Amino acid sequence: MRKTLIALSVIGFGVAGLTGTGLPTQAGAQEVKGPKITWRLSLWGKRRAFTEGLEYISKTVSEKTGGNFQVKLFYGEQLSKSKENLDGISVGAFEAATFCASYHPGKNRPLNVLDLPFLPFNDLRVMVKAHQAVYNHPAAKKALAAWNAVLYMPNPLPQYEYMGKGKPPANVKDFAGMRLRALGGMGNAAKAIGAVPTTVPASETYTALQRGTVDAIGFPYTYTFAAYKLDEVSDWYTTNMSLGTVTCPTVFNADAYEVLPDQYKQLLQDLIPGSLDAQLAAYAEKDKVNVKKWAENPNLKAIKIAENEMAEFRRIGGEPIWKAWVAENEGKVPAQELLDLVLSAAKGG
């Protein structure tokens, strides 16, 4: 059956490549020779800072192969719902996709260590190293292989903050009873201060906040709030909570990747550093725009929580939740080993 899928995949690639439009390239610009192949990459939302790394890969792959190899990005859940991207990869509905591990933690248990709250990631490049270390761990590869997926690269997200409607919180205690969009381990941290966490896909956050289904949305600061226009329906946002982040890797369908020519595989690997540079530059540019825009908005209040309160929040909502995750998952995956790997990478180990 696997050989049949591969054979069909090769035939499909040939047809797709012949009909793909691609980016125009000048004669002689081709650096990597190979057959015509088109891959589809499933995404949600619109083009934004988070996807600039993938835009870089899509553009550069086409340029360096003279248009023969193309990775086409499909936004707005055109190919799949965001929570179903991993399922789509498993059945070969498309060749590549980005997904967030916290959307379905049981499917990718080793990756969930990266979603724990208050991990010591103060630098996105350090975070990338930690994510890559986990992705390269045999347990992570095995978990994704069960979904016919090959881990490709991290798509790092800045630290999370909250943006919401209603009375602005003045301190950590004011979050008690609030309905918060808080994913992964951040949801457990929210419980530790009496809040009510919920998992809402990014594409549904605007409606959830506008209609009052939730009181606040936890998102990467600052670009995501603006990308999903939450700043247009919010009354306040926090600036210094640094709640943690989530892992949203790009993966490939294993059958599609298996038959990809070696030179194309190498090209994809070679483009990861440039992709990261493009993504981080996009974040920095959006921060400049958003910080200025929000500061000038009289209807949107910036909230800074006192450091002594945040220290206490980190004390009860950080390491205890790490230990609880290890206790819950040890035996299913090498949980303590994975946590130690992350903490070592965060320290530059």
Residue, then its C-alpha position, 0 to 999 in steps of 0.5 A: m500500500r505504501k509503495t502504491l501511495i508513493a507511486l501515485s504521489v510521483i505521478g501527481f507531482g508530475v502533473a502538478g508541476l506541469t500545471g503550476t504557475g510559479l515565480p518567473t526566473q531569469a535564464g541561468a538563475q537555476e542553481v539546483k537541477g531536478p524534476k518538476i514537482t509542486w508541493r502544497l503547504s496547508l496554513w490558516g489565517k492570512r499572510r502575517a509575520f508568523t508565515e514570513g519564514l515560509e514565504y521565504i522558503s516558497k520564494t527561494v525554492s522556486e528561484k533556486t530550481g528555476g521554478n521546477f520545485q515549488v512549495k505553494l502556500f495555501y492560507g485561510e484553511q483552504l486545504s484543511k482546518s487548523k486542528e486537522n492539518l496533522d490528520g491531512i498530512s497522515v493521509g497525504a491530503f497535502e505534502a506539507a503543513t504547519f500545526c500547533a501541538s497544543y491543538h491535539p496534545g495526545k497526537n504529539r506528546p513529546l512536543n508538548v514539553l515545549d508548550l509548558p509555561f514560563l520556560p526560560f526562553n528570553d531569546l527566539r534563537v535560543m528557543v529555536k535551538a530547544h525546539q530543534a533539539v526536541y524535534n530531533h529526539p527519537a521520541a518526537k520522531k516516533a510520535l510524528a511517524a505515527w501520523n506519517a509525518v516528518l518534522y521539518m522546522p520550528n516556526p518560533l513564536p514570541q512570548y504570550e501576553y493577554m489582550g481582552k475586553g472589559k475591566p482591565p486587570a490590575n494584578v494577577k488576582d484579577f484574572a481569577g474567574m476570567r475565561l482565557r484563551a490559554l493553550g497547552g501548559m499556559g492553560n494549567a498556569a491559568k488554572a493556578i490563578g483561578a482563571v478558566p482556560t479554553t482552547v480556541p483556534a487562532s482563526e476563531t479568536y476574533t469572534a470569540l472575543q467580540r461575542g464575549t465567549v472569552d474575556a481575553i486571548g493569549f497570543p504571541y506579543t505583538y504581531t498576532f493580536a494585530a494580525y487577527k485584529l483583536d486590537e480593534v475589539s479589545d480594551w486592554y493588553t498586558t506587556n510583561m507577563s511572558l507566559g510562555t509560548v507554543t510549538c507550531p512546527t512545519v511537517f512533511n508527509a513522509d511518503a512525499y518526502e521519501v520520493l523527493p530528490d536528494q538535492y531538493k531535500q538538501l535545499l529545504q534544509d539549507l534554507i532554514p536559517g534564512s527562513l528564521d532570519a525572515q521571520l524574526a525580522a518580520y516580528a521586529e518590524k510589526d512590534k515597531v508598528n503595533v507598540k506605537k499604534w497601541a500607545e496612541n489609542p486612548n481606548l486600549k490600555a497597556i497593563k504592566i503587572a508588578e514584578n513581585e506578583m509575576a514572580e509569585f505567578r511563575r513560582i506557582g504556575g511554572e516549575p510545579i506544572w513542569k513536574a506535573w507534566v513529567a509525572e503524567n507522561e513519564g512511561k509514555v514518553p521520556a518526559q524528564e529527559l525531554l524537559d532536561l533537554v529543553l532546559s539545557a538548550a535554554k541555558g546554551g547547553 
